[in-house]
């Protein structure tokens, strides 16, 4: 069953998690917290299904470090930059 997800399918785990009434990026996430274990579980499910994990809305170094430690594929948010237009983004990545 692993890898049966087609490349063009999207796994909206954020929708599933938000349905649980949890905003993981607003929770205190440390190695022993329920939020940490939930993030770890979601990432395990994504790996099992063969899909990439994209974290949106990362604002703090601590969030980035935890997501990176857990093997998140793509991390984006205000921690890196506010939203910018395409031209400004090109300048940003060249620096």
Phi and psi in degrees as GROMACS dihedral restraints (atoms count N, CA, C in turn):
[ dihedral_restraints ]
;  ai    aj    ak    al  type     phi  dphi    fc
    3     4     5     6     1   -58.0    20    10
    4     5     6     7     1   135.5    20    10
    6     7     8     9     1    84.4    20    10
    7     8     9    10     1     3.5    20    10
    9    10    11    12     1   -74.2    20    10
   10    11    12    13     1   -12.2    20    10
   12    13    14    15     1   -73.4    20    10
   13    14    15    16     1   128.0    20    10
   15    16    17    18     1   -72.8    20    10
   16    17    18    19     1   148.8    20    10
   18    19    20    21     1   -56.4    20    10
   19    20    21    22     1   -29.8    20    10
   21    22    23    24     1   -88.3    20    10
   22    23    24    25     1    -0.6    20    10
   24    25    26    27     1   -83.9    20    10
   25    26    27    28     1   147.7    20    10
   27    28    29    30     1  -116.0    20    10
   28    29    30    31     1   137.0    20    10
   30    31    32    33     1  -104.1    20    10
   31    32    33    34     1   110.5    20    10
   33    34    35    36     1   -93.2    20    10
   34    35    36    37     1    67.5    20    10
   36    37    38    39     1   -63.8    20    10
   37    38    39    40     1   -31.9    20    10
   39    40    41    42     1   -59.9    20    10
   40    41    42    43     1   -38.2    20    10
   42    43    44    45     1   -66.0    20    10
   43    44    45    46     1   -40.4    20    10
   45    46    47    48     1   -64.1    20    10
   46    47    48    49     1   -45.7    20    10
   48    49    50    51     1   -66.3    20    10
   49    50    51    52     1   -41.5    20    10
   51    52    53    54     1   -66.0    20    10
   52    53    54    55     1   -29.7    20    10
   54    55    56    57     1   -63.7    20    10
   55    56    57    58     1   -23.8    20    10
   57    58    59    60     1   -80.1    20    10
   58    59    60    61     1    -4.9    20    10
   60    61    62    63     1    78.7    20    10
   61    62    63    64     1    29.0    20    10
   63    64    65    66     1  -123.1    20    10
   64    65    66    67     1   127.1    20    10
   66    67    68    69     1  -107.3    20    10
   67    68    69    70     1   100.2    20    10
   69    70    71    72     1   -60.9    20    10
   70    71    72    73     1   -31.8    20    10
   72    73    74    75     1   -79.4    20    10
   73    74    75    76     1   -11.5    20    10
   75    76    77    78     1   -97.6    20    10
   76    77    78    79     1   -12.4    20    10
   78    79    80    81     1   -80.4    20    10
   79    80    81    82     1   154.7    20    10
   81    82    83    84     1   -74.5    20    10
   82    83    84    85     1   113.2    20    10
   84    85    86    87     1  -107.7    20    10
   85    86    87    88     1   111.7    20    10
   87    88    89    90     1  -131.8    20    10
   88    89    90    91     1   174.4    20    10
   90    91    92    93     1   -60.8    20    10
   91    92    93    94     1   -18.8    20    10
   93    94    95    96     1  -108.2    20    10
   94    95    96    97     1    -0.3    20    10
   96    97    98    99     1   -83.0    20    10
   97    98    99   100     1   158.6    20    10
   99   100   101   102     1   -63.7    20    10
  100   101   102   103     1   -37.0    20    10
  102   103   104   105     1   -61.5    20    10
  103   104   105   106     1   -42.3    20    10
  105   106   107   108     1   -61.7    20    10
  106   107   108   109     1   -46.5    20    10
  108   109   110   111     1   -64.3    20    10
  109   110   111   112     1   -34.8    20    10
  111   112   113   114     1   -68.4    20    10
  112   113   114   115     1   -42.1    20    10
  114   115   116   117     1   -61.2    20    10
  115   116   117   118     1   -45.2    20    10
  117   118   119   120     1   -60.4    20    10
  118   119   120   121     1   -42.4    20    10
  120   121   122   123     1   -63.5    20    10
  121   122   123   124     1   -46.6    20    10
  123   124   125   126     1   -59.8    20    10
  124   125   126   127     1   -41.2    20    10
  126   127   128   129     1   -68.5    20    10
  127   128   129   130     1   -37.0    20    10
  129   130   131   132     1   -63.2    20    10
  130   131   132   133     1   -41.8    20    10
  132   133   134   135     1   -63.3    20    10
  133   134   135   136     1   -44.3    20    10
  135   136   137   138     1   -61.1    20    10
  136   137   138   139     1   -43.9    20    10
  138   139   140   141     1   -62.1    20    10
  139   140   141   142     1   -42.9    20    10
  141   142   143   144     1   -59.1    20    10
  142   143   144   145     1   -39.7    20    10
  144   145   146   147     1   -82.5    20    10
  145   146   147   148     1    -7.9    20    10
  147   148   149   150     1    76.6    20    10
  148   149   150   151     1    29.9    20    10
  150   151   152   153     1  -114.3    20    10
  151   152   153   154     1   155.0    20    10
  153   154   155   156     1   -78.9    20    10
  154   155   156   157     1   151.4    20    10
  156   157   158   159     1  -103.5    20    10
  157   158   159   160     1   125.8    20    10
  159   160   161   162     1  -120.1    20    10
  160   161   162   163     1   120.2    20    10
  162   163   164   165     1   -99.8    20    10
  163   164   165   166     1   124.6    20    10
  165   166   167   168     1  -112.5    20    10
  166   167   168   169     1   151.4    20    10
  168   169   170   171     1    83.7    20    10
  169   170   171   172     1    20.2    20    10
  171   172   173   174     1   -74.8    20    10
  172   173   174   175     1   124.5    20    10
  174   175   176   177     1  -117.0    20    10
  175   176   177   178     1   -18.6    20    10
  177   178   179   180     1  -128.3    20    10
  178   179   180   181     1   151.8    20    10
  180   181   182   183     1   -55.2    20    10
  181   182   183   184     1   -41.8    20    10
  183   184   185   186     1   -60.2    20    10
  184   185   186   187     1   -42.2    20    10
  186   187   188   189     1   -62.4    20    10
  187   188   189   190     1   -46.8    20    10
  189   190   191   192     1   -58.5    20    10
  190   191   192   193     1   -47.5    20    10
  192   193   194   195     1   -62.8    20    10
  193   194   195   196     1   -40.6    20    10
  195   196   197   198     1   -66.3    20    10
  196   197   198   199     1   -46.7    20    10
  198   199   200   201     1   -62.6    20    10
  199   200   201   202     1   -40.5    20    10
  201   202   203   204     1   -64.3    20    10
  202   203   204   205     1   -43.9    20    10
  204   205   206   207     1   -60.0    20    10
  205   206   207   208     1   -37.2    20    10
  207   208   209   210     1   -80.3    20    10
  208   209   210   211     1    -5.3    20    10
  210   211   212   213     1    89.3    20    10
  211   212   213   214     1    26.4    20    10
  213   214   215   216     1   -60.6    20    10
  214   215   216   217     1   135.7    20    10
  216   217   218   219     1   -74.9    20    10
  217   218   219   220     1   -43.4    20    10
  219   220   221   222     1  -136.0    20    10
  220   221   222   223     1   132.4    20    10
  222   223   224   225     1  -128.1    20    10
  223   224   225   226     1   127.6    20    10
  225   226   227   228     1  -140.0    20    10
  226   227   228   229     1   159.5    20    10
  228   229   230   231     1   151.2    20    10
  229   230   231   232     1  -175.6    20    10
  231   232   233   234     1   -64.1    20    10
  232   233   234   235     1   -17.5    20    10
  234   235   236   237     1   -57.6    20    10
  235   236   237   238     1   -35.7    20    10
  237   238   239   240     1   -91.5    20    10
  238   239   240   241     1   -43.9    20    10
  240   241   242   243     1  -173.8    20    10
  241   242   243   244     1   153.7    20    10
  243   244   245   246     1   -71.3    20    10
  244   245   246   247     1   163.5    20    10
  246   247   248   249     1   -59.3    20    10
  247   248   249   250     1   138.0    20    10
  249   250   251   252     1  -135.0    20    10
  250   251   252   253     1   160.2    20    10
  252   253   254   255     1   -73.5    20    10
  253   254   255   256     1   168.6    20    10
  255   256   257   258     1   -58.7    20    10
  256   257   258   259     1   -42.1    20    10
  258   259   260   261     1   -64.9    20    10
  259   260   261   262     1   -43.0    20    10
  261   262   263   264     1   -67.5    20    10
  262   263   264   265     1   -35.7    20    10
  264   265   266   267     1   -63.1    20    10
  265   266   267   268     1   -42.0    20    10
  267   268   269   270     1   -60.5    20    10
  268   269   270   271     1   -41.9    20    10
  270   271   272   273     1   -64.8    20    10
  271   272   273   274     1   -39.3    20    10
  273   274   275   276     1   -61.0    20    10
  274   275   276   277     1   -45.6    20    10
  276   277   278   279     1   -77.2    20    10
  277   278   279   280     1   -17.9    20    10
  279   280   281   282     1   -78.5    20    10
  280   281   282   283     1   -21.0    20    10
